[in-house]
Amino acid sequence: MSNQSTTKEHVLVVGAGYAGLRAALNLAPHVRVTLIDPADRFTERVRLHEKATGRPDVTHSLRTFLRPAGITHIPALISRIDTASAEVHTDTGRVLGYDRLVYALGSRTAGVGGPGASHERVYTAESAAELHKRLLDGPGSLAVVGGGLTGIELATELAEFQPRWQVQLITGGEIAPSVSDKARAHIRSVLVDRGVRIEEHRRVDGPQDIDADVVVWSASMIPNTELAIASGLDVDARGQIRVNSALRSVSHPGIYVAGDAAAAQTPSSGPIRMACATALPLGAHAAASVVRDLRGEDPKPLQFSYKAQCISLGRHDGMIQLVREDDSPRDLCLTGKPAAMVKEQVVRNTVRTLRVASRSPRAAGLLPGN
Ligand SMILES: Cc1cc2nc3c(=O)[nH]c(=O)nc-3n(C[C@H](O)[C@H](O)[C@H](O)COP(=O)(O)OP(=O)(O)OC[C@H]3O[C@@H](n4cnc5c(N)ncnc54)[C@H](O)[C@@H]3O)c2cc1C
């Protein structure tokens, strides 16, 4: 994409996670960009299980990404989107107009209610730090609920770094349903080696059903789309905003959506899952679509296909599950220390990609995984 100027147009990006930051950086050479997020630091959410077990910091100064790109940051929460006047209201009383809006408010772990439902969740730097504080009061028993990849990463990390705690992993089905039998067998053996008690096929309604000192709920992610719903945007049954192949809201054409908040799909991949691995390319595509739209050009459809699922199993083991275009597992997987090293490089590469995008968005698009 050339740098042909549309510079007077103002694009507001809400949410400075993987998707929002990537979109803002890719837009910056073409339009005036304002990014709204309450934090002045970018959180590496894929490292939150490391933060929960004591890694000192998993954040980076937002300014170091935004300054080279000339992006304005407004430190605030958005509280309302007025789609009729094309304005966003913040909790600090500001009202900002936009020519186009990129909605990238991400997701959170679902909370569970009910009496005696005290539980931890790990989905922000603050919630991860909170769990770490609880663990320092230990030892005791700890249950992670949710046998998906995030729950497995949490359980193995907790067992490795908090060996005095008795860790169990509870899940309604079998653990790691998205990987091959061979990969699942490896994950089971690592959990058992770390002393994690696995309870599969046990459905629990909330922490009150579990006999443990600390319950960490990691059972499902829900999109942060309440503000979009309140503004009348069309969402699917899961609450993700319905978008077309340009990632444009199907109900509100001035709004584009990226990351976990978007119900994105392609013919080859099917529905795109909530992940850092998908948030970055979705952010880049939303930015490209906005620029084409403002120039009066036809949108290009999103192209995306899955290649691998990368799982850390503590700091010394991991699982790289190769997958088909539609994310279904192939028979090939890498395990052990080499997999842990690959996973670490993949995680580092996300921040590298954002750093490169801050200086040269075109070059960032050429990096693997983009
Ligand atoms: C413990 C853990 C481990 C994970 N591991 C992996 C992994 O290994 N691989 C992988 O691909 N994915 C992983 N994920 C999932 C991944 O982190 C998310 O899918 C990804 O962060 C989504 O990116 P996003 O940009 O859509 O949202 P986020 O990264 O969540 O960013 C959303 C941003 O919006 C901001 N925001 C929210 N509300 C408002 C508001 N009202 N106003 C302004 N700003 C707001 C937030 O402050 C945040 O900065 C993991 C998640 C967790 C919790």
The ligand as a Tripos MOL2 file, in Angstrom:
@<TRIPOS>MOLECULE
LIG
   53    58     1     0     0
SMALL
NO_CHARGES

@<TRIPOS>ATOM
      1 C1         -3.2250  -16.4280   30.2220 C.3       1 LIG1
      2 C2         -3.4740  -16.2820   28.7410 C.ar      1 LIG1
      3 C3         -2.6270  -16.9260   27.8470 C.ar      1 LIG1
      4 C4         -2.8560  -16.8180   26.4660 C.ar      1 LIG1
      5 N1         -1.9970  -17.4610   25.6110 N.ar      1 LIG1
      6 C5         -2.1770  -17.3420   24.2790 C.ar      1 LIG1
      7 C6         -1.2670  -17.9690   23.3780 C.ar      1 LIG1
      8 O1         -0.3390  -18.6560   23.7790 O.2       1 LIG1
      9 N2         -1.4690  -17.7700   22.0280 N.ar      1 LIG1
     10 C7         -2.4920  -17.0160   21.5460 C.ar      1 LIG1
     11 O2         -2.6150  -16.8750   20.3140 O.2       1 LIG1
     12 N3         -3.3740  -16.4120   22.3800 N.ar      1 LIG1
     13 C8         -3.2510  -16.5530   23.7340 C.ar      1 LIG1
     14 N4         -4.1260  -15.9340   24.5930 N.ar      1 LIG1
     15 C9         -5.2560  -15.1620   24.0280 C.3       1 LIG1
     16 C10        -4.8120  -13.7550   23.6280 C.3       1 LIG1
     17 O3         -4.1380  -13.1300   24.6840 O.3       1 LIG1
     18 C11        -6.0030  -12.9030   23.2090 C.3       1 LIG1
     19 O4         -6.7610  -13.6230   22.2520 O.3       1 LIG1
     20 C12        -5.5110  -11.5800   22.6000 C.3       1 LIG1
     21 O5         -4.9280  -10.7980   23.6320 O.3       1 LIG1
     22 C13        -6.6230  -10.7940   21.9270 C.3       1 LIG1
     23 O6         -6.1200   -9.5790   21.4540 O.3       1 LIG1
     24 P1         -7.0490   -8.2890   21.3620 P.3       1 LIG1
     25 O7         -6.2020   -7.1970   20.8290 O.co2     1 LIG1
     26 O8         -8.3180   -8.6190   20.6850 O.co2     1 LIG1
     27 O9         -7.4590   -7.9520   22.8820 O.3       1 LIG1
     28 P2         -6.5700   -7.6140   24.1550 P.3       1 LIG1
     29 O10        -5.1840   -8.0480   23.9900 O.co2     1 LIG1
     30 O11        -7.3570   -8.1570   25.3060 O.co2     1 LIG1
     31 O12        -6.6210   -6.0280   24.2200 O.3       1 LIG1
     32 C14        -7.8150   -5.3330   24.4870 C.3       1 LIG1
     33 C15        -7.4600   -3.9330   24.9520 C.3       1 LIG1
     34 O13        -8.6790   -3.1840   25.0970 O.3       1 LIG1
     35 C16        -8.5800   -2.3740   26.2540 C.3       1 LIG1
     36 N5         -9.9360   -2.0480   26.6950 N.ar      1 LIG1
     37 C17       -10.8860   -2.8880   27.1840 C.ar      1 LIG1
     38 N6        -12.0160   -2.1880   27.4650 N.ar      1 LIG1
     39 C18       -11.7770   -0.8940   27.1350 C.ar      1 LIG1
     40 C19       -12.5460    0.3030   27.1530 C.ar      1 LIG1
     41 N7        -13.8140    0.3320   27.5830 N.pl3     1 LIG1
     42 N8        -11.9670    1.4480   26.7230 N.ar      1 LIG1
     43 C20       -10.6880    1.4590   26.2500 C.ar      1 LIG1
     44 N9         -9.9160    0.3540   26.1990 N.ar      1 LIG1
     45 C21       -10.4410   -0.7980   26.6450 C.ar      1 LIG1
     46 C22        -7.7850   -3.2090   27.2330 C.3       1 LIG1
     47 O14        -7.1680   -2.3560   28.2030 O.3       1 LIG1
     48 C23        -6.7600   -3.9040   26.3220 C.3       1 LIG1
     49 O15        -5.5870   -3.1560   26.2280 O.3       1 LIG1
     50 C24        -3.9390  -16.0360   25.9780 C.ar      1 LIG1
     51 C25        -4.7710  -15.3710   26.8780 C.ar      1 LIG1
     52 C26        -4.5620  -15.4840   28.2360 C.ar      1 LIG1
     53 C27        -5.4790  -14.7480   29.1920 C.3       1 LIG1
@<TRIPOS>BOND
     1     1     2 1
     2     2     3 ar
     3     2    52 ar
     4     3     4 ar
     5     4     5 ar
     6     4    50 ar
     7     5     6 ar
     8     6     7 ar
     9     6    13 1
    10     7     8 2
    11     7     9 ar
    12     9    10 ar
    13    10    11 2
    14    10    12 ar
    15    12    13 ar
    16    13    14 ar
    17    14    15 1
    18    14    50 ar
    19    15    16 1
    20    16    17 1
    21    16    18 1
    22    18    19 1
    23    18    20 1
    24    20    21 1
    25    20    22 1
    26    22    23 1
    27    23    24 1
    28    24    25 2
    29    24    26 1
    30    24    27 1
    31    27    28 1
    32    28    29 2
    33    28    30 1
    34    28    31 1
    35    31    32 1
    36    32    33 1
    37    33    34 1
    38    33    48 1
    39    34    35 1
    40    35    36 1
    41    35    46 1
    42    36    37 ar
    43    36    45 ar
    44    37    38 ar
    45    38    39 ar
    46    39    40 ar
    47    39    45 ar
    48    40    41 1
    49    40    42 ar
    50    42    43 ar
    51    43    44 ar
    52    44    45 ar
    53    46    47 1
    54    46    48 1
    55    48    49 1
    56    50    51 ar
    57    51    52 ar
    58    52    53 1
@<TRIPOS>SUBSTRUCTURE
     1 LIG1         1 GROUP 0 **** ****
